[in-house]
Amino acid sequence: MVTSPVVNTYPLSSYTFGTKEPKMEKDTSVADRLARMKVNYMKEGMRTSVEAILLVQEHNHPHILLLQIGNTFCKLPGGRLKPGENEIEGLKRKLTSKLGCQFTCSCARLAEIITLDEYVIVKKLIEHTFISTKNVMAIGECVAIWWRPNFETIMYPYCPPHITKPKECKKLFLVHLSEREYFAVPKNLKLLAVPLFELYDNVQRYGPVISTIPQQLSRFQFNMITT
Amino acid sequence: MVTSPVVNTYPLSSYTFGTKEPKMEKDTSVADRLARMKVNYMKEGMRTSVEAILLVQEHNHPHILLLQIGNTFCKLPGGRLKPGENEIEGLKRKLTSKLGCQFTCSCARLAEIITLDEYVIVKKLIEHTFISTKNVMAIGECVAIWWRPNFETIMYPYCPPHITKPKECKKLFLVHLSEREYFAVPKNLKLLAVPLFELYDNVQRYGPVISTIPQQLSRFQFNMITT
């Protein structure tokens, strides 16, 4: 049989939530947002944005963490890349700035920070399993790509034919959370854990991008951890 | 940057279409179908079905091959696995029986058919690149999994909470076509190439499974070949 990629999902109660200074929206209206998009497009070309799907479980059903602005609008954590910025690094930067997330320090990165003598010791200790690199969240699979053909709100999961200069490309990544995480939520936002069954077929409430996340995640096998 | 998996798509005109004997539907109504499903469930347990997404391109936009029954209902080629059957082998069997598809003969399979002496010669010729195994279609990525909780038409892209005994699990696989293929279409069916933009957001016409294929394929990069 074909094995589906496995995603560990931990209970919402494993995670700790605090607050941080408000992160205000840059625009006060959709029209302002589209106008700013146009100005940026003139300067920098196509906008590339990256968003994170953070999964938890409750009652053995996967839930997605969404940021709620006011009482209605929900969005995935993420944002716009700087020109030329790497997608993974950009998404880490956005998750750090928006939710105070911390990411795994790879051995390669560690080698840049500490001295060679220290690195030899650390490596030996890891090999002898006396210590391990801290298991923190990691950016995983790209699960969807959406295209904005014009300076309008409508986006498509393909670049429409005859559109040679799309205005935005938005990529959604699965983020693998570890057993323990701390999220610092900006004071003007709420972080909600929304079950897949609430998102599914609910384009009215969540829009076309978020409401089809259940379909995009269907190929994964969720390993519900109940510790 | 993260590289998307690449899918080669060839023009519809690269492919040849013929006809074969009719493949009649086993049921004449939805009620009959659900009743047969129930009988089979009692005998064999949860039904597992596999379906194929066959991609071609026209005007540089991806199109999916759908089988049309009568003037309205469209379905993906595929069907039910035999109890214990491997998913990939089962989908190959279904594509062979429904569309006369041919699949790559693996070296292991070849070794079963020909004598050891012949195999040694073939292997030497392949190593010296005098010959190559024929490049024909291959079953690729699982892109979606749908669940039927009850003996009803409704399916979900997750197993709903509190459903411990789902009645069907349907898996959709991307099938990588080669540059040339021959499809033998049963005389009672029509094979249509439907563009992604026609499927998208068109649940009324294509149902929830087929109408969200564009979202599930959005993470792939289509290499449009125009030979």
Contacts between the chains, C-beta under 8 A, distances in Angstrom:
chain1	res1	chain2	res2	distance
A	1	B	86	6.4
A	1	B	87	5.6
A	2	B	87	5.2
A	2	B	88	6.5
A	2	B	142	5.6
A	2	B	171	7.6
A	2	B	173	8.0
A	4	B	142	6.6
A	4	B	145	7.2
A	59	B	161	5.6
A	60	B	161	6.3
A	61	B	158	7.6
A	61	B	160	8.0
A	61	B	161	4.2
A	62	B	158	7.1
A	86	B	1	6.5
A	87	B	1	5.6
A	87	B	2	5.2
A	88	B	2	6.5
A	141	B	219	7.9
A	142	B	2	5.6
A	142	B	4	6.6
A	142	B	219	5.1
A	143	B	219	6.0
A	144	B	215	6.1
A	144	B	218	4.8
A	144	B	219	5.8
A	145	B	4	7.2
A	145	B	218	4.6
A	145	B	219	5.7
A	146	B	218	6.7
A	156	B	197	7.5
A	156	B	200	6.5
A	156	B	214	7.7
A	157	B	196	7.8
A	157	B	200	6.6
A	157	B	214	4.6
A	157	B	215	4.5
A	157	B	217	7.5
A	157	B	218	3.8
A	158	B	61	7.6
A	158	B	62	7.1
A	158	B	196	5.0
A	158	B	197	7.1
A	158	B	200	7.4
A	158	B	214	5.7
A	158	B	217	7.6
A	158	B	218	6.4
A	160	B	61	8.0
A	160	B	197	6.2
A	161	B	59	5.6
A	161	B	60	6.3
A	161	B	61	4.2
A	161	B	195	7.8
A	161	B	197	7.0
A	171	B	2	7.6
A	173	B	2	8.0
A	195	B	161	7.8
A	196	B	157	7.8
A	196	B	158	5.0
A	197	B	156	7.5
A	197	B	158	7.1
A	197	B	160	6.2
A	197	B	161	7.0
A	200	B	156	6.5
A	200	B	157	6.6
A	200	B	158	7.4
A	201	B	208	7.3
A	208	B	201	7.3
A	212	B	212	5.9
A	212	B	215	4.6
A	214	B	156	7.7
A	214	B	157	4.6
A	214	B	158	5.7
A	215	B	144	6.1
A	215	B	157	4.4
A	215	B	212	4.6
A	215	B	215	5.8
A	215	B	216	6.1
A	216	B	215	6.1
A	216	B	216	6.3
A	216	B	219	7.9
A	217	B	157	7.5
A	217	B	158	7.6
A	218	B	144	4.9
A	218	B	145	4.5
A	218	B	146	6.7
A	218	B	157	3.8
A	218	B	158	6.4
A	219	B	141	7.9
A	219	B	142	5.2
A	219	B	143	6.0
A	219	B	144	5.8
A	219	B	145	5.7
A	219	B	216	7.9
